[in-house]
Amino acid sequence: MRRCFLGFLMMLGLVGTAPAQTLDAVRQRGELRCGVFGQLPGFSAPDLQGRMRGLDADFCRAVAAAVLGDAEQVGFVPAASLEAGLAQVEAGTVDLLSSNMTITAMRDAGRNLTPIGVLLYDGQAVMVRTDANVASFAQLNGKRICVAAPEVDGSLGILRNAATRAGITVQPVVTRQSGASLLDDFKDGRCDAVTADAAALATLRVTDLPDPAGAVLLPERLSREPLTPFVRGGDERWRQIVTWTLHALVAAEELEVSSTTLDAALRSDNAEVRFLIGLDRGLGARLGLKDTWAAEAIRQVGNYGEIFERNLGEGSPIGLERGLSDLWRRGGLMYPYPFR
C-alpha cells in the first residue's frame, strides 16, 4: 500500500528508470514491431484480407495506440517457434513479443527478457470425440492421447503427472508437431484424445476439424498456463509502458469504460475513470506518453473484455468461456493494479 511514499521518492528522483531506448526507437521508426506466432486464429493469424487478427495482435495494437496514437502503426513479425520468438526479443528484432506463450522460470531466468503480466489465464486441457461419451479426465484410463514431444513444449510431462494424480494409465501418442498438425493423428483415429492448452484446442476444434461439434473439451485443466507478452530486459521505461497498457485495458473493463462508452466517460466525475483516461493528469508524463495514452488504446482497440470477446469469447467463432480470465469480481483472476 506504500503508493504515496513511492510517488514521493519518484518526485525526488530517488527511484529512476533506464533510458527509454525502445520508446525512442519506436517513435523514430513510426511503427511498433510486434512478434507473434501468426498461425493460430484467436491469437494471431491473418484473415482473408491479410490483416493480422487475434488477442495477441490486438494487444500489440493497443500498445501502438498508447505510444504512437495509432493502433494501425504495427508491423507484425511471425516467429516459427517459441524459442525463435524469445530470441527476437533479446536481439531487439521486435519491440514486444505477444505469442500465446506461458511464463515459466526457465523462460525468464538467465535471459535478457522481462514478462509484463498475464494476458490470458490458460491451462492444458484434453479434447475427445463427442460420441465417445467421456465426461472427465479420469475416464481416459488406457486411452491413447495425442501430445506434443518434449522438444516442442512441456505437455507430455504434464499429461503424465495428471494421469498419476488421477490414478489412471494413458498411452501417449507423441508427435513433434504443434498447432493444427497436432490434430492429424486425432482426426485419423490414431488416438482417442488430444491434449494442449485449452485456448489452442478450442481454436483448432473450430478451424481444423471437419465437424467442430464432433469434439468437446473436458472440463479439467491439467496445468497452469499464464500467457504473457515479453519485452527485452534493461529498458525499464518500455516495460512500464507495456505493463500499464495491459492493466489499463483490464481496469477499463472493470470501470465499464469501453470503446463505445469512452465519449461518455470523458464527462465522468469518477476519480478512477478520470485518472485512467487522462482527464486528471499525471501518469502520462511519467511514462513519457500523452495523458490520453490509455484513452487512445481503449478507443481504438477496446477494453480487455471487448478484445477477449471479439477474438476468443462465446460470441466469436472460437466460443471460449472467460473462465479464469474473467474479472476478479466475477470469480476470475484478471485484476488490474491500482493506478494511484
N, C-alpha and C positions, 0 to 999 in steps of 0.2 A: 504493500500500500504506500511505499515511500515515494509517491509520484511528485509531490511538491518539492521534496528535498533534491530529487534527481533533476528536476527542472531548474532549481536554484544553481546546482553545480554546472549545468549546461550554460546558464547565463554567465557564469564566472569563467567559462572556458576550461573548467577542470575535467570535463568529460568531452573528449573530441572525437572526430571521425577521420578516417583515412581520406586522402584526396579523392575527389569524385571522378576517377578516370573513366569509368563506364558511362556515367551520365554525360560527360563532355563528349565522349566518342559517339554516343547515340545522337546527341543533338547536332554535332558536326556532320554526321552521316545523313541525318534526317530520316532515319529508319531504325527500328528495333529488330535485331537479328534474333529470332526465336528458334531454338532447337526443338523438334517434335519427332515423334515416331512416324507419323504421316501415313500410316496404313491401317489404322483402327478407327472405324466410324464411331461417333460418340465422343471420341477423344481428339483425334486429329486424322483427317482424311479429306482429300479433295472431292468436291461434289462434281456434278456433270459439267459445270462451267469452269472447273479447275480451282474454285475458291476453297481454301482450307477451312473445314468445319470441325467443331467439337469443343469439349470442355477445355482441353489444353490450349487449343487455338484461340478460344475466346478469352482465356486468362491473359495470354500474350497481348491480345488486342486491348484489354483493359489497362495493362501496363503502358502500352503505347499511347493510349488516350490520356493517361495521367501525366506522362513525361513530355509527349510531343503535341498533345491536344488533338490528336487524330488517330482513331483506332485502326485506321487502314494503313498507317505507316509502319507495317510489319513485313519483314522478309522471313518466310518460313524455311528452315533448313532441316530436312529429314535426316535421321540417323539410322543406319542399318541395324544397329544393335544397342542394347543398354550401355555397354562399355564404350561404344563409339560416341554416344551422346554425351556421356560424362567427360570423355577426353576432349570433346569440342568445347565444353565449358572451361575446362582447365587451360586449354590453349588459347582461349579468347576468340575462337571462331564464331561463337554465339554469345550473346549477352545474357541469355536466360534459357534454361532447359526446362520445358514443361512436357513431359513424355510418359505419363501414367506410370511413374517409377516409385517403388517403395523406398522409403528412407530406412537404411539399416546401418548398423555400426561399421560394417565393412565398407560400405559405400561412402561413409563420412570420414572415418579415421584415416589419417595419413595422406589425405588428398587435399588439394587446393580447391575445395568445394564447400559451399555453405547451403544447407537446406533452408528454405524460407518459411515453411509452415505447411499444414495439411490442406491440400486442395480437395481430396476425396478420401473418406474412410472406407476402405475396401477390405476384402478378406477372401482367401481361397475358398472356392465352392466346388460342388460336383453337379454335373448335368447328366440326366438319364433320359431314356426314352419314356414318353408319357405312357405308352401301353405296357411298360414294364411293371407298373403298379408298385413302384418303390417310393416310399414317402419319407424315409430318413436314411442317414448315412449308415446306421447300424444294420440296415437291411442289405448292405452290399457285401456281406460275407461271402468270400470265394469268387467274387466278380472280377472281371478284367476291367481295368481303368486306364485309359489313355492319359499320359502325363509327360511333360517335357523333361528332357535329360538334365542332369545336374549342371552341365556347362551352359545351359540356356537360362535356367533360373532355379530356385530352391523348392519347386513344387513337389518333387519326389520325396524329399525328406519330410516335408510337412504332411504328405499323404500317409507315409509310413507311421509317423508319430500319432496321427489321428486314428489310424486303424488300431494301433496298440492301445490307445486310451479307450476306444470303443469295444475292445476285446474281440476284434474280428481279424480275419486274414483277407487281404486283397491281392490281386495279381496285376502289378503294374505293367502296362504296355508302353515302353519308353520310346520316345521319338526325339530326335534332335531338332525338330521343327517347333515353331511357335505361331501364334496368330491363327489365321484360317487353316494353315496346314496341319495344325494340331487336331482338327476335326476330321481329317481324311480317314483315319482308321475307325473312328466312331461312325462316320457315315457309311463306311463299307462293312460294318458289322464285326470288325476285328476286336472291338472292345465293347463292354456293356455300358460304360460311363466315361466321362472325360472330366478332368479337373484342371482348373486355372483360376485366376482372380474372377470374382463374381461379375464385375462390370464387364470384363472382357468376354466372359461366357455369354452374358446377356446380349452383348453386341453381336457376337458370332452366331448366336442362335437365330437372330433376325436376318443377318446379312449373308450367311453361308450355309444354312440348312434349307433344303428344298421346301420343307414344311415346318416353319418355326413352332407351330402348335404341337408338333410331334415330339418335342423335347421340353423338359422342365428342370429348373434349378432346384436342388434340395435346399431346405431352409437353413441347415447348419453352415457356419463359417469355420473352416479348419485352421485359420490363421488370422493374424492382424496384419493388414497391409495399408498403412497410411501413405497415400500417394502424395508426393511433394515435388514442387519445382526446385531447381538448384540454380545458384549463381556462383561465379568464381569467388574464391576466398580473397581476403585482403582489401576489398573495396567496401568499407562499412556503409558509406552513403548509399551505394547501389543496393546493398542488402536491405537497408531500411526502406527504400522506396518500393521494392518489390514486395517485401513483407507487409508493409502497411497498405499496399494496394489490395492484397488478399484480404486483410482484416476489414478494409473499407467496404468491400463487396459483401462480406458477411454482416457487418454492422448495418449496412443499408437495408438488408432484408429484415433484420431484427427491428429496425426503426420504421419499417414499412415505407421506405423510400425506394422507388423503382424508376425505371426509365420512363414510365408513363405518369408517375406522380411527382417527378422532380420539380416541375414548374410550381406545383402547389407547395412543395417543401420549401421553396425559396421565400415563401411568406410565413414560414413556421416560427413560432416563439419557443419551440422545444430546444433547450440549450445543446443537447447532444446532436440533434439534427443540424442545427446552425453551425456547430463546430466542424462536423463531418463534411458538409458541403461548402465550407469556406465563407459563410456569412460572418462568422466571428473568426477573425484572422489569427494566425499564429503558427500552425503546423506546416503550412506550405513552405514558408521561408526557411524553416529548419531543415526541410528535406531538399531544398534547392529547387522547389517547384512553385507554380502559381497556387494561390489559395483555392482555386477551383479544381485542383487536380482530381480529387475524388468525385466531384460532381461530373466531370467530363467522363470518367470511367463508367459511372452509373448511367449517365445519359446515353452514351454511345454503345455500351455493351450490356448494361443491366446489372442488377444486384446478383448475389450468389444464387438465390433461388431461381431467378429468371434464367441464368446461364445453365444451371443444372437441368431445369425442366425442358429447356429448348433442346439440349443435346442428349440427355440420358433419361429424363424423367418419364413418368407414366403417360404423359401426353405426347411423348416423342416416339419414333419407331422402336427405340430400344426398350422402353417400358419398364425402367428400373425404379424400384421404390427408393425414397430418400434414405431410409434406414438410419445408420449411424451418422450419415452426412446431413441429417436434418439439424435444425437449430436446437440448442441445449434446452430451450424452454418447451420443446415438443418431444423431448426424450432422446435427441441425438447428441452428437459430440461437437458440432460446429459452434464455436464460442469465440467471438471477436475480443481481442484485447481492448482494454479501455483506451480512449483517445486522449484523455487528460485527467 
